[in-house]
Amino acid sequence: MIHPARVDCEMRMALPATFEAIEEFFTEFRRKGGALLGRVNCFTAELLLREALTNAVLHGCRADPRKQVRCVARLKGGRLIILIDDDGDGFDWHGAFGEIAEVPACSGRGLEIFRRYANHVRYNDRGNLVAITKRCAKESL
Amino acid sequence: MIQVSRLDNRAIVRPDGMEMVAGSIPELRVAMRGMIEEGVRELVVDLTDVRMVDSSGIG
């Protein structure tokens, strides 16, 4: 039985706001989290992390390598908790969260992925910090 | 690596071992736009060996 307060695994990382740094993060994430999370959960975790990190790097920091993105991925009591914040100005998540991308649109599907894959998504007021919770499927427990 | 099979105005693009994510999608986009400019009118993207597609990869 997993104690609800137990932290099974945690990764903390501060990275420059570049796509190269995101890929380096995932090399480490797969090494540490792959066996622990299982195949399905690892895919879901990576997808949610990718969307949040890409938003932080691309939209939050405009891919400026002088800016920083901070990431915590924590597995606790069968739940994955993702916290990501960046040095950017944030965005109007109140407005963006209600929008649905049209089929021919070339962007705007990241929040839809959050809606479909995450159990809870919360932003701070400024919109430069996101907290995502995902209950892990049974295969990893 | 992007593999391309061409026949007349048709092309099959196979992003072997790639992940269609924000960091890699510009390379694929440039390649596909180049094909369209060269006259390709039917473009198939074969995702068989693609492990991850994020929102940038969807479009």
N, CA and C atoms of all chains as a GROMACS GRO file, in nm:
protein
  600
    1MET      N    1   0.084  -0.120   0.000
    1MET     CA    2   0.000   0.000   0.000
    1MET      C    3   0.088   0.126   0.000
    2ILE      N    4   0.050   0.221  -0.081
    2ILE     CA    5   0.129   0.344  -0.089
    2ILE      C    6   0.072   0.447   0.008
    3HIS      N    7   0.156   0.496   0.095
    3HIS     CA    8   0.112   0.599   0.189
    3HIS      C    9   0.090   0.730   0.113
    4PRO      N   10  -0.022   0.797   0.134
    4PRO     CA   11  -0.054   0.916   0.055
    4PRO      C   12   0.047   1.030   0.070
    5ALA      N   13   0.120   1.032   0.183
    5ALA     CA   14   0.214   1.142   0.204
    5ALA      C   15   0.353   1.112   0.148
    6ARG      N   16   0.372   0.990   0.106
    6ARG     CA   17   0.505   0.949   0.063
    6ARG      C   18   0.541   1.008  -0.074
    7VAL      N   19   0.658   1.064  -0.085
    7VAL     CA   20   0.707   1.109  -0.215
    7VAL      C   21   0.791   0.996  -0.273
    8ASP      N   22   0.744   0.937  -0.384
    8ASP     CA   23   0.812   0.823  -0.442
    8ASP      C   24   0.931   0.865  -0.527
    9CYS      N   25   0.918   0.979  -0.590
    9CYS     CA   26   1.026   1.023  -0.678
    9CYS      C   27   1.007   1.173  -0.705
   10GLU      N   28   1.115   1.246  -0.712
   10GLU     CA   29   1.102   1.389  -0.743
   10GLU      C   30   1.220   1.434  -0.828
   11MET      N   31   1.189   1.511  -0.929
   11MET     CA   32   1.292   1.574  -1.011
   11MET      C   33   1.274   1.725  -1.003
   12ARG      N   34   1.381   1.795  -0.973
   12ARG     CA   35   1.378   1.941  -0.975
   12ARG      C   36   1.486   1.987  -1.070
   13MET      N   37   1.452   2.082  -1.156
   13MET     CA   38   1.552   2.129  -1.250
   13MET      C   39   1.523   2.274  -1.290
   14ALA      N   40   1.628   2.352  -1.302
   14ALA     CA   41   1.616   2.486  -1.358
   14ALA      C   42   1.691   2.484  -1.491
   15LEU      N   43   1.624   2.527  -1.597
   15LEU     CA   44   1.688   2.519  -1.727
   15LEU      C   45   1.676   2.650  -1.803
   16PRO      N   46   1.772   2.678  -1.891
   16PRO     CA   47   1.758   2.796  -1.975
   16PRO      C   48   1.640   2.778  -2.070
   17ALA      N   49   1.581   2.889  -2.112
   17ALA     CA   50   1.460   2.882  -2.194
   17ALA      C   51   1.495   2.850  -2.340
   18THR      N   52   1.538   2.725  -2.362
   18THR     CA   53   1.570   2.679  -2.498
   18THR      C   54   1.509   2.540  -2.520
   19PHE      N   55   1.485   2.506  -2.647
   19PHE     CA   56   1.434   2.373  -2.679
   19PHE      C   57   1.539   2.266  -2.654
   20GLU      N   58   1.666   2.301  -2.671
   20GLU     CA   59   1.773   2.204  -2.644
   20GLU      C   60   1.770   2.162  -2.497
   21ALA      N   61   1.746   2.259  -2.410
   21ALA     CA   62   1.741   2.229  -2.266
   21ALA      C   63   1.622   2.138  -2.234
   22ILE      N   64   1.510   2.157  -2.307
   22ILE     CA   65   1.394   2.071  -2.286
   22ILE      C   66   1.430   1.926  -2.320
   23GLU      N   67   1.501   1.907  -2.432
   23GLU     CA   68   1.537   1.770  -2.471
   23GLU      C   69   1.633   1.708  -2.371
   24GLU      N   70   1.725   1.788  -2.318
   24GLU     CA   71   1.817   1.736  -2.214
   24GLU      C   72   1.738   1.696  -2.090
   25PHE      N   73   1.637   1.775  -2.057
   25PHE     CA   74   1.552   1.742  -1.942
   25PHE      C   75   1.488   1.605  -1.963
   26PHE      N   76   1.437   1.579  -2.084
   26PHE     CA   77   1.365   1.453  -2.106
   26PHE      C   78   1.458   1.332  -2.111
   27THR      N   79   1.581   1.352  -2.148
   27THR     CA   80   1.678   1.242  -2.141
   27THR      C   81   1.689   1.197  -1.994
   28GLU      N   82   1.698   1.292  -1.905
   28GLU     CA   83   1.708   1.263  -1.762
   28GLU      C   84   1.574   1.210  -1.708
   29PHE      N   85   1.465   1.269  -1.753
   29PHE     CA   86   1.332   1.229  -1.705
   29PHE      C   87   1.304   1.082  -1.740
   30ARG      N   88   1.336   1.042  -1.862
   30ARG     CA   89   1.308   0.904  -1.903
   30ARG      C   90   1.395   0.807  -1.824
   31ARG      N   91   1.517   0.848  -1.797
   31ARG     CA   92   1.609   0.761  -1.723
   31ARG      C   93   1.557   0.740  -1.580
   32LYS      N   94   1.512   0.847  -1.518
   32LYS     CA   95   1.467   0.837  -1.379
   32LYS      C   96   1.323   0.787  -1.366
   33GLY      N   97   1.236   0.838  -1.453
   33GLY     CA   98   1.093   0.814  -1.434
   33GLY      C   99   1.037   0.697  -1.513
   34GLY      N  100   1.108   0.653  -1.617
   34GLY     CA  101   1.054   0.550  -1.707
   34GLY      C  102   1.012   0.424  -1.634
   35ALA      N  103   1.102   0.366  -1.556
   35ALA     CA  104   1.073   0.240  -1.488
   35ALA      C  105   0.968   0.260  -1.379
   36LEU      N  106   0.972   0.373  -1.315
   36LEU     CA  107   0.883   0.399  -1.203
   36LEU      C  108   0.739   0.424  -1.249
   37LEU      N  109   0.726   0.495  -1.360
   37LEU     CA  110   0.593   0.537  -1.405
   37LEU      C  111   0.522   0.432  -1.491
   38GLY      N  112   0.596   0.348  -1.561
   38GLY     CA  113   0.534   0.256  -1.655
   38GLY      C  114   0.511   0.324  -1.788
   39ARG      N  115   0.479   0.245  -1.890
   39ARG     CA  116   0.476   0.297  -2.027
   39ARG      C  117   0.368   0.404  -2.048
   40VAL      N  118   0.244   0.372  -2.008
   40VAL     CA  119   0.133   0.465  -2.032
   40VAL      C  120   0.151   0.593  -1.952
   41ASN      N  121   0.182   0.579  -1.825
   41ASN     CA  122   0.198   0.698  -1.740
   41ASN      C  123   0.317   0.782  -1.784
   42CYS      N  124   0.422   0.714  -1.829
   42CYS     CA  125   0.542   0.789  -1.871
   42CYS      C  126   0.510   0.874  -1.994
   43PHE      N  127   0.430   0.819  -2.088
   43PHE     CA  128   0.391   0.895  -2.207
   43PHE      C  129   0.307   1.016  -2.165
   44THR      N  130   0.208   0.993  -2.080
   44THR     CA  131   0.121   1.102  -2.036
   44THR      C  132   0.199   1.209  -1.962
   45ALA      N  133   0.287   1.164  -1.872
   45ALA     CA  134   0.368   1.259  -1.795
   45ALA      C  135   0.455   1.342  -1.889
   46GLU      N  136   0.516   1.275  -1.987
   46GLU     CA  137   0.603   1.348  -2.079
   46GLU      C  138   0.523   1.447  -2.163
   47LEU      N  139   0.405   1.405  -2.207
   47LEU     CA  140   0.322   1.494  -2.288
   47LEU      C  141   0.283   1.620  -2.209
   48LEU      N  142   0.238   1.600  -2.086
   48LEU     CA  143   0.199   1.715  -2.002
   48LEU      C  144   0.319   1.804  -1.973
   49LEU      N  145   0.432   1.742  -1.940
   49LEU     CA  146   0.554   1.820  -1.915
   49LEU      C  147   0.597   1.897  -2.039
   50ARG      N  148   0.590   1.831  -2.154
   50ARG     CA  149   0.631   1.897  -2.279
   50ARG      C  150   0.546   2.019  -2.307
   51GLU      N  151   0.415   2.003  -2.292
   51GLU     CA  152   0.327   2.117  -2.319
   51GLU      C  153   0.358   2.233  -2.225
   52ALA      N  154   0.374   2.201  -2.098
   52ALA     CA  155   0.399   2.307  -2.000
   52ALA      C  156   0.537   2.370  -2.022
   53LEU      N  157   0.637   2.289  -2.048
   53LEU     CA  158   0.772   2.343  -2.070
   53LEU      C  159   0.778   2.424  -2.200
   54THR      N  160   0.713   2.374  -2.304
   54THR     CA  161   0.713   2.446  -2.432
   54THR      C  162   0.643   2.581  -2.416
   55ASN      N  163   0.530   2.582  -2.345
   55ASN     CA  164   0.462   2.709  -2.320
   55ASN      C  165   0.555   2.806  -2.246
   56ALA      N  166   0.625   2.755  -2.146
   56ALA     CA  167   0.714   2.841  -2.066
   56ALA      C  168   0.829   2.895  -2.151
   57VAL      N  169   0.890   2.806  -2.231
   57VAL     CA  170   1.005   2.847  -2.312
   57VAL      C  171   0.962   2.940  -2.426
   58LEU      N  172   0.860   2.896  -2.502
   58LEU     CA  173   0.824   2.966  -2.625
   58LEU      C  174   0.739   3.090  -2.597
   59HIS      N  175   0.633   3.073  -2.522
   59HIS     CA  176   0.540   3.185  -2.499
   59HIS      C  177   0.582   3.269  -2.379
   60GLY      N  178   0.628   3.204  -2.274
   60GLY     CA  179   0.666   3.278  -2.154
   60GLY      C  180   0.796   3.355  -2.171
   61CYS      N  181   0.898   3.287  -2.222
   61CYS     CA  182   1.032   3.348  -2.228
   61CYS      C  183   1.076   3.382  -2.370
   62ARG      N  184   0.993   3.359  -2.470
   62ARG     CA  185   1.027   3.387  -2.611
   62ARG      C  186   1.159   3.321  -2.650
   63ALA      N  187   1.183   3.202  -2.594
   63ALA     CA  188   1.305   3.125  -2.623
   63ALA      C  189   1.432   3.206  -2.600
   64ASP      N  190   1.429   3.292  -2.501
   64ASP     CA  191   1.546   3.374  -2.465
   64ASP      C  192   1.632   3.294  -2.367
   65PRO      N  193   1.752   3.250  -2.408
   65PRO     CA  194   1.834   3.163  -2.322
   65PRO      C  195   1.882   3.231  -2.194
   66ARG      N  196   1.869   3.364  -2.188
   66ARG     CA  197   1.906   3.433  -2.064
   66ARG      C  198   1.800   3.416  -1.956
   67LYS      N  199   1.680   3.376  -2.000
   67LYS     CA  200   1.572   3.354  -1.903
   67LYS      C  201   1.570   3.207  -1.860
   68GLN      N  202   1.502   3.184  -1.748
   68GLN     CA  203   1.507   3.051  -1.689
   68GLN      C  204   1.366   2.994  -1.669
   69VAL      N  205   1.360   2.862  -1.682
   69VAL     CA  206   1.236   2.789  -1.653
   69VAL      C  207   1.267   2.689  -1.542
   70ARG      N  208   1.181   2.684  -1.442
   70ARG     CA  209   1.202   2.592  -1.331
   70ARG      C  210   1.093   2.486  -1.331
   71CYS      N  211   1.134   2.362  -1.309
   71CYS     CA  212   1.042   2.250  -1.320
   71CYS      C  213   1.056   2.156  -1.201
   72VAL      N  214   0.942   2.116  -1.146
   72VAL     CA  215   0.939   2.010  -1.044
   72VAL      C  216   0.841   1.904  -1.095
   73ALA      N  217   0.885   1.780  -1.098
   73ALA     CA  218   0.797   1.666  -1.130
   73ALA      C  219   0.804   1.572  -1.010
   74ARG      N  220   0.690   1.554  -0.946
   74ARG     CA  221   0.688   1.479  -0.820
   74ARG      C  222   0.584   1.368  -0.828
   75LEU      N  223   0.623   1.246  -0.797
   75LEU     CA  224   0.530   1.134  -0.790
   75LEU      C  225   0.504   1.105  -0.643
   76LYS      N  226   0.377   1.117  -0.605
   76LYS     CA  227   0.343   1.107  -0.464
   76LYS      C  228   0.208   1.038  -0.449
   77GLY      N  229   0.207   0.925  -0.381
   77GLY     CA  230   0.081   0.854  -0.354
   77GLY      C  231   0.000   0.824  -0.480
   78GLY      N  232   0.068   0.786  -0.588
   78GLY     CA  233  -0.003   0.752  -0.711
   78GLY      C  234  -0.045   0.872  -0.793
   79ARG      N  235  -0.002   0.992  -0.754
   79ARG     CA  236  -0.033   1.113  -0.831
   79ARG      C  237   0.095   1.177  -0.879
   80LEU      N  238   0.092   1.223  -1.001
   80LEU     CA  239   0.204   1.299  -1.054
   80LEU      C  240   0.171   1.447  -1.042
   81ILE      N  241   0.260   1.521  -0.982
   81ILE     CA  242   0.239   1.665  -0.965
   81ILE      C  243   0.350   1.737  -1.042
   82ILE      N  244   0.310   1.827  -1.130
   82ILE     CA  245   0.405   1.902  -1.212
   82ILE      C  246   0.391   2.050  -1.178
   83LEU      N  247   0.502   2.113  -1.146
   83LEU     CA  248   0.502   2.258  -1.120
   83LEU      C  249   0.605   2.320  -1.213
   84ILE      N  250   0.562   2.417  -1.291
   84ILE     CA  251   0.654   2.484  -1.383
   84ILE      C  252   0.632   2.634  -1.375
   85ASP      N  253   0.742   2.707  -1.355
   85ASP     CA  254   0.730   2.853  -1.361
   85ASP      C  255   0.845   2.908  -1.444
   86ASP      N  256   0.826   3.028  -1.496
   86ASP     CA  257   0.928   3.086  -1.584
   86ASP      C  258   0.946   3.234  -1.555
   87ASP      N  259   1.050   3.291  -1.614
   87ASP     CA  260   1.085   3.432  -1.592
   87ASP      C  261   1.002   3.528  -1.679
   88GLY      N  262   0.909   3.475  -1.754
   88GLY     CA  263   0.831   3.559  -1.845
   88GLY      C  264   0.724   3.640  -1.774
   89ASP      N  265   0.649   3.714  -1.854
   89ASP     CA  266   0.547   3.804  -1.799
   89ASP      C  267   0.414   3.735  -1.770
   90GLY      N  268   0.403   3.607  -1.808
   90GLY     CA  269   0.277   3.536  -1.788
   90GLY      C  270   0.180   3.560  -1.902
   91PHE      N  271   0.061   3.503  -1.891
   91PHE     CA  272  -0.038   3.522  -1.997
   91PHE      C  273  -0.178   3.520  -1.936
   92ASP      N  274  -0.276   3.561  -2.017
   92ASP     CA  275  -0.415   3.568  -1.970
   92ASP      C  276  -0.478   3.430  -1.980
   93TRP      N  277  -0.453   3.348  -1.881
   93TRP     CA  278  -0.505   3.211  -1.886
   93TRP      C  279  -0.656   3.207  -1.869
   94HIS      N  280  -0.715   3.310  -1.805
   94HIS     CA  281  -0.861   3.313  -1.790
   94HIS      C  282  -0.927   3.309  -1.929
   95GLY      N  283  -0.874   3.391  -2.019
   95GLY     CA  284  -0.931   3.397  -2.153
   95GLY      C  285  -0.893   3.276  -2.236
   96ALA      N  286  -0.767   3.236  -2.227
   96ALA     CA  287  -0.717   3.129  -2.313
   96ALA      C  288  -0.780   2.994  -2.281
   97PHE      N  289  -0.814   2.971  -2.155
   97PHE     CA  290  -0.860   2.837  -2.118
   97PHE      C  291  -0.997   2.803  -2.177
   98GLY      N  292  -1.076   2.906  -2.210
   98GLY     CA  293  -1.206   2.880  -2.268
   98GLY      C  294  -1.205   2.864  -2.419
   99GLU      N  295  -1.091   2.889  -2.481
   99GLU     CA  296  -1.084   2.885  -2.627
   99GLU      C  297  -1.057   2.743  -2.677
  100ILE      N  298  -1.118   2.710  -2.789
  100ILE     CA  299  -1.093   2.581  -2.854
  100ILE      C  300  -1.040   2.609  -2.994
  101ALA      N  301  -0.925   2.550  -3.028
  101ALA     CA  302  -0.863   2.575  -3.158
  101ALA      C  303  -0.949   2.518  -3.270
  102GLU      N  304  -0.967   2.598  -3.376
  102GLU     CA  305  -1.038   2.550  -3.494
  102GLU      C  306  -0.950   2.446  -3.565
  103VAL      N  307  -1.010   2.360  -3.644
  103VAL     CA  308  -0.936   2.252  -3.710
  103VAL      C  309  -0.816   2.305  -3.791
  104PRO      N  310  -0.833   2.412  -3.874
  104PRO     CA  311  -0.717   2.456  -3.954
  104PRO      C  312  -0.615   2.540  -3.875
  105ALA      N  313  -0.643   2.572  -3.749
  105ALA     CA  314  -0.552   2.657  -3.672
  105ALA      C  315  -0.416   2.590  -3.654
  106CYS      N  316  -0.310   2.672  -3.653
  106CYS     CA  317  -0.174   2.619  -3.641
  106CYS      C  318  -0.122   2.622  -3.498
  107SER      N  319  -0.205   2.662  -3.403
  107SER     CA  320  -0.162   2.662  -3.264
  107SER      C  321  -0.286   2.660  -3.175
  108GLY      N  322  -0.263   2.656  -3.044
  108GLY     CA  323  -0.375   2.664  -2.950
  108GLY      C  324  -0.423   2.531  -2.898
  109ARG      N  325  -0.347   2.423  -2.925
  109ARG     CA  326  -0.394   2.291  -2.881
  109ARG      C  327  -0.329   2.244  -2.750
  110GLY      N  328  -0.234   2.321  -2.701
  110GLY     CA  329  -0.166   2.282  -2.577
  110GLY      C  330  -0.262   2.276  -2.458
  111LEU      N  331  -0.347   2.377  -2.446
  111LEU     CA  332  -0.442   2.378  -2.333
  111LEU      C  333  -0.546   2.267  -2.348
  112GLU      N  334  -0.579   2.234  -2.472
  112GLU     CA  335  -0.672   2.122  -2.496
  112GLU      C  336  -0.609   1.992  -2.447
  113ILE      N  337  -0.481   1.975  -2.467
  113ILE     CA  338  -0.411   1.856  -2.417
  113ILE      C  339  -0.415   1.854  -2.264
  114PHE      N  340  -0.396   1.968  -2.202
  114PHE     CA  341  -0.411   1.975  -2.056
  114PHE      C  342  -0.550   1.929  -2.014
  115ARG      N  343  -0.652   1.982  -2.084
  115ARG     CA  344  -0.790   1.950  -2.047
  115ARG      C  345  -0.817   1.799  -2.055
  116ARG      N  346  -0.759   1.736  -2.157
  116ARG     CA  347  -0.791   1.595  -2.182
  116ARG      C  348  -0.705   1.499  -2.100
  117TYR      N  349  -0.581   1.538  -2.071
  117TYR     CA  350  -0.489   1.444  -2.005
  117TYR      C  351  -0.470   1.468  -1.856
  118ALA      N  352  -0.487   1.592  -1.810
  118ALA     CA  353  -0.460   1.621  -1.669
  118ALA      C  354  -0.588   1.612  -1.587
  119ASN      N  355  -0.575   1.587  -1.459
  119ASN     CA  356  -0.691   1.588  -1.370
  119ASN      C  357  -0.717   1.727  -1.313
  120HIS      N  358  -0.612   1.800  -1.286
  120HIS     CA  359  -0.627   1.939  -1.238
  120HIS      C  360  -0.518   2.025  -1.301
  121VAL      N  361  -0.555   2.146  -1.339
  121VAL     CA  362  -0.458   2.244  -1.390
  121VAL      C  363  -0.489   2.377  -1.323
  122ARG      N  364  -0.387   2.436  -1.263
  122ARG     CA  365  -0.406   2.566  -1.198
  122ARG      C  366  -0.291   2.659  -1.236
  123TYR      N  367  -0.325   2.786  -1.258
  123TYR     CA  368  -0.222   2.889  -1.284
  123TYR      C  369  -0.220   2.987  -1.167
  124ASN      N  370  -0.108   3.056  -1.152
  124ASN     CA  371  -0.109   3.170  -1.060
  124ASN      C  372  -0.174   3.289  -1.133
  125ASP      N  373  -0.200   3.396  -1.062
  125ASP     CA  374  -0.270   3.510  -1.121
  125ASP      C  375  -0.196   3.564  -1.243
  126ARG      N  376  -0.064   3.573  -1.231
  126ARG     CA  377   0.016   3.631  -1.339
  126ARG      C  378   0.021   3.542  -1.464
  127GLY      N  379   0.006   3.413  -1.443
  127GLY     CA  380   0.008   3.321  -1.556
  127GLY      C  381   0.147   3.275  -1.595
  128ASN      N  382   0.242   3.283  -1.504
  128ASN     CA  383   0.377   3.232  -1.534
  128ASN      C  384   0.413   3.112  -1.446
  129LEU      N  385   0.314   3.056  -1.380
  129LEU     CA  386   0.334   2.934  -1.302
  129LEU      C  387   0.212   2.845  -1.321
  130VAL      N  388   0.239   2.718  -1.354
  130VAL     CA  389   0.130   2.623  -1.370
  130VAL      C  390   0.154   2.503  -1.280
  131ALA      N  391   0.046   2.455  -1.219
  131ALA     CA  392   0.052   2.333  -1.138
  131ALA      C  393  -0.045   2.232  -1.198
  132ILE      N  394   0.008   2.117  -1.234
  132ILE     CA  395  -0.072   2.014  -1.302
  132ILE      C  396  -0.071   1.887  -1.216
  133THR      N  397  -0.186   1.826  -1.200
  133THR     CA  398  -0.195   1.700  -1.127
  133THR      C  399  -0.253   1.594  -1.219
  134LYS      N  400  -0.189   1.477  -1.216
  134LYS     CA  401  -0.238   1.365  -1.295
  134LYS      C  402  -0.237   1.239  -1.209
  135ARG      N  403  -0.356   1.177  -1.195
  135ARG     CA  404  -0.359   1.048  -1.125
  135ARG      C  405  -0.303   0.942  -1.217
  136CYS      N  406  -0.209   0.864  -1.166
  136CYS     CA  407  -0.143   0.765  -1.252
  136CYS      C  408  -0.232   0.641  -1.268
  137ALA      N  409  -0.225   0.581  -1.385
  137ALA     CA  410  -0.300   0.459  -1.412
  137ALA      C  411  -0.243   0.344  -1.329
  138LYS      N  412  -0.320   0.239  -1.312
  138LYS     CA  413  -0.284   0.131  -1.222
  138LYS      C  414  -0.152   0.062  -1.256
  139GLU      N  415  -0.115   0.065  -1.382
  139GLU     CA  416   0.001  -0.015  -1.424
  139GLU      C  417   0.128   0.020  -1.348
  140SER      N  418   0.137   0.143  -1.294
  140SER     CA  419   0.261   0.184  -1.229
  140SER      C  420   0.257   0.159  -1.079
  141LEU      N  421   0.142   0.119  -1.023
  141LEU     CA  422   0.131   0.110  -0.877
  141LEU      C  423   0.149  -0.031  -0.827
  142MET      N  424   1.567   1.173  -3.836
  142MET     CA  425   1.597   1.184  -3.978
  142MET      C  426   1.467   1.179  -4.057
  143ILE      N  427   1.455   1.267  -4.155
  143ILE     CA  428   1.333   1.270  -4.236
  143ILE      C  429   1.359   1.194  -4.366
  144GLN      N  430   1.282   1.087  -4.388
  144GLN     CA  431   1.294   1.012  -4.513
  144GLN      C  432   1.176   1.049  -4.602
  145VAL      N  433   1.204   1.066  -4.731
  145VAL     CA  434   1.100   1.108  -4.824
  145VAL      C  435   1.096   1.015  -4.945
  146SER      N  436   0.976   0.967  -4.978
  146SER     CA  437   0.955   0.891  -5.101
  146SER      C  438   0.872   0.978  -5.194
  147ARG      N  439   0.919   0.999  -5.317
  147ARG     CA  440   0.848   1.086  -5.412
  147ARG      C  441   0.805   1.009  -5.535
  148LEU      N  442   0.687   1.034  -5.585
  148LEU     CA  443   0.642   0.982  -5.713
  148LEU      C  444   0.552   1.090  -5.774
  149ASP      N  445   0.604   1.152  -5.879
  149ASP     CA  446   0.532   1.263  -5.944
  149ASP      C  447   0.497   1.371  -5.841
  150ASN      N  448   0.368   1.399  -5.829
  150ASN     CA  449   0.328   1.506  -5.736
  150ASN      C  450   0.283   1.451  -5.600
  151ARG      N  451   0.326   1.327  -5.570
  151ARG     CA  452   0.294   1.267  -5.441
  151ARG      C  453   0.422   1.248  -5.360
  152ALA      N  454   0.410   1.260  -5.231
  152ALA     CA  455   0.526   1.237  -5.144
  152ALA      C  456   0.481   1.172  -5.013
  153ILE      N  457   0.563   1.080  -4.965
  153ILE     CA  458   0.542   1.023  -4.832
  153ILE      C  459   0.660   1.065  -4.746
  154VAL      N  460   0.629   1.132  -4.635
  154VAL     CA  461   0.732   1.181  -4.543
  154VAL      C  462   0.733   1.090  -4.421
  155ARG      N  463   0.852   1.039  -4.390
  155ARG     CA  464   0.862   0.947  -4.276
  155ARG      C  465   0.965   1.004  -4.177
  156PRO      N  466   0.918   1.065  -4.068
  156PRO     CA  467   1.013   1.119  -3.970
  156PRO      C  468   1.066   1.008  -3.878
  157ASP      N  469   1.159   0.926  -3.931
  157ASP     CA  470   1.209   0.810  -3.858
  157ASP      C  471   1.284   0.849  -3.731
  158GLY      N  472   1.242   0.793  -3.620
  158GLY     CA  473   1.312   0.816  -3.495
  158GLY      C  474   1.299   0.957  -3.442
  159MET      N  475   1.222   1.038  -3.507
  159MET     CA  476   1.205   1.177  -3.462
  159MET      C  477   1.087   1.186  -3.366
  160GLU      N  478   1.085   1.290  -3.290
  160GLU     CA  479   0.967   1.323  -3.212
  160GLU      C  480   0.910   1.449  -3.273
  161MET      N  481   0.782   1.449  -3.300
  161MET     CA  482   0.720   1.566  -3.362
  161MET      C  483   0.677   1.661  -3.252
  162VAL      N  484   0.774   1.734  -3.201
  162VAL     CA  485   0.752   1.824  -3.087
  162VAL      C  486   0.807   1.962  -3.122
  163ALA      N  487   0.782   2.058  -3.032
  163ALA     CA  488   0.812   2.198  -3.061
  163ALA      C  489   0.956   2.220  -3.111
  164GLY      N  490   1.051   2.148  -3.052
  164GLY     CA  491   1.191   2.170  -3.088
  164GLY      C  492   1.230   2.115  -3.224
  165SER      N  493   1.158   2.014  -3.271
  165SER     CA  494   1.199   1.950  -3.397
  165SER      C  495   1.106   1.982  -3.513
  166ILE      N  496   0.990   2.038  -3.485
  166ILE     CA  497   0.889   2.056  -3.590
  166ILE      C  498   0.932   2.158  -3.696
  167PRO      N  499   1.013   2.262  -3.663
  167PRO     CA  500   1.053   2.355  -3.769
  167PRO      C  501   1.127   2.286  -3.884
  168GLU      N  502   1.209   2.186  -3.853
  168GLU     CA  503   1.282   2.113  -3.959
  168GLU      C  504   1.185   2.042  -4.052
  169LEU      N  505   1.084   1.979  -3.993
  169LEU     CA  506   0.986   1.907  -4.073
  169LEU      C  507   0.900   2.004  -4.155
  170ARG      N  508   0.866   2.116  -4.093
  170ARG     CA  509   0.784   2.217  -4.161
  170ARG      C  510   0.856   2.273  -4.283
  171VAL      N  511   0.985   2.303  -4.267
  171VAL     CA  512   1.064   2.356  -4.379
  171VAL      C  513   1.070   2.253  -4.492
  172ALA      N  514   1.093   2.126  -4.454
  172ALA     CA  515   1.102   2.020  -4.556
  172ALA      C  516   0.970   2.005  -4.632
  173MET      N  517   0.859   2.009  -4.560
  173MET     CA  518   0.729   1.989  -4.624
  173MET      C  519   0.690   2.109  -4.711
  174ARG      N  520   0.723   2.229  -4.663
  174ARG     CA  521   0.694   2.348  -4.743
  174ARG      C  522   0.775   2.346  -4.874
  175GLY      N  523   0.901   2.297  -4.861
  175GLY     CA  524   0.986   2.286  -4.981
  175GLY      C  525   0.925   2.193  -5.084
  176MET      N  526   0.869   2.082  -5.037
  176MET     CA  527   0.806   1.987  -5.130
  176MET      C  528   0.686   2.048  -5.199
  177ILE      N  529   0.607   2.122  -5.124
  177ILE     CA  530   0.488   2.187  -5.183
  177ILE      C  531   0.532   2.287  -5.288
  178GLU      N  532   0.638   2.362  -5.259
  178GLU     CA  533   0.689   2.459  -5.357
  178GLU      C  534   0.743   2.390  -5.482
  179GLU      N  535   0.789   2.264  -5.465
  179GLU     CA  536   0.840   2.189  -5.580
  179GLU      C  537   0.727   2.121  -5.658
  180GLY      N  538   0.604   2.136  -5.614
  180GLY     CA  539   0.491   2.083  -5.691
  180GLY      C  540   0.419   1.965  -5.628
  181VAL      N  541   0.461   1.921  -5.510
  181VAL     CA  542   0.390   1.810  -5.445
  181VAL      C  543   0.250   1.856  -5.408
  182ARG      N  544   0.150   1.776  -5.444
  182ARG     CA  545   0.012   1.810  -5.414
  182ARG      C  546  -0.055   1.708  -5.322
  183GLU      N  547   0.007   1.592  -5.306
  183GLU     CA  548  -0.048   1.491  -5.215
  183GLU      C  549   0.065   1.452  -5.120
  184LEU      N  550   0.047   1.487  -4.994
  184LEU     CA  551   0.154   1.472  -4.895
  184LEU      C  552   0.104   1.382  -4.782
  185VAL      N  553   0.173   1.271  -4.763
  185VAL     CA  554   0.136   1.177  -4.655
  185VAL      C  555   0.248   1.179  -4.552
  186VAL      N  556   0.212   1.192  -4.425
  186VAL     CA  557   0.311   1.185  -4.318
  186VAL      C  558   0.292   1.052  -4.246
  187ASP      N  559   0.392   0.967  -4.256
  187ASP     CA  560   0.388   0.834  -4.196
  187ASP      C  561   0.444   0.842  -4.054
  188LEU      N  562   0.356   0.823  -3.956
  188LEU     CA  563   0.396   0.840  -3.815
  188LEU      C  564   0.435   0.708  -3.748
  189THR      N  565   0.455   0.603  -3.828
  189THR     CA  566   0.480   0.471  -3.771
  189THR      C  567   0.592   0.472  -3.667
  190ASP      N  568   0.701   0.540  -3.694
  190ASP     CA  569   0.816   0.536  -3.603
  190ASP      C  570   0.830   0.662  -3.519
  191VAL      N  571   0.717   0.733  -3.503
  191VAL     CA  572   0.720   0.854  -3.420
  191VAL      C  573   0.664   0.819  -3.282
  192ARG      N  574   0.742   0.846  -3.179
  192ARG     CA  575   0.704   0.808  -3.043
  192ARG      C  576   0.619   0.914  -2.973
  193MET      N  577   0.643   1.041  -3.005
  193MET     CA  578   0.577   1.149  -2.932
  193MET      C  579   0.534   1.260  -3.028
  194VAL      N  580   0.411   1.304  -3.015
  194VAL     CA  581   0.361   1.420  -3.089
  194VAL      C  582   0.297   1.514  -2.988
  195ASP      N  583   0.346   1.637  -2.982
  195ASP     CA  584   0.284   1.733  -2.890
  195ASP      C  585   0.195   1.829  -2.969
  196SER      N  586   0.146   1.934  -2.906
  196SER     CA  587   0.052   2.024  -2.975
  196SER      C  588   0.118   2.094  -3.093
  197SER      N  589   0.249   2.120  -3.086
  197SER     CA  590   0.319   2.180  -3.200
  197SER      C  591   0.325   2.082  -3.317
  198GLY      N  592   0.338   1.954  -3.284
  198GLY     CA  593   0.342   1.852  -3.389
  198GLY      C  594   0.207   1.834  -3.456
  199ILE      N  595   0.099   1.849  -3.380
  199ILE     CA  596  -0.035   1.840  -3.440
  199ILE      C  597  -0.056   1.959  -3.533
  200GLY      N  598  -0.007   2.075  -3.492
  200GLY     CA  599  -0.019   2.194  -3.578
  200GLY      C  600  -0.082   2.308  -3.502
   0.00000   0.00000   0.00000
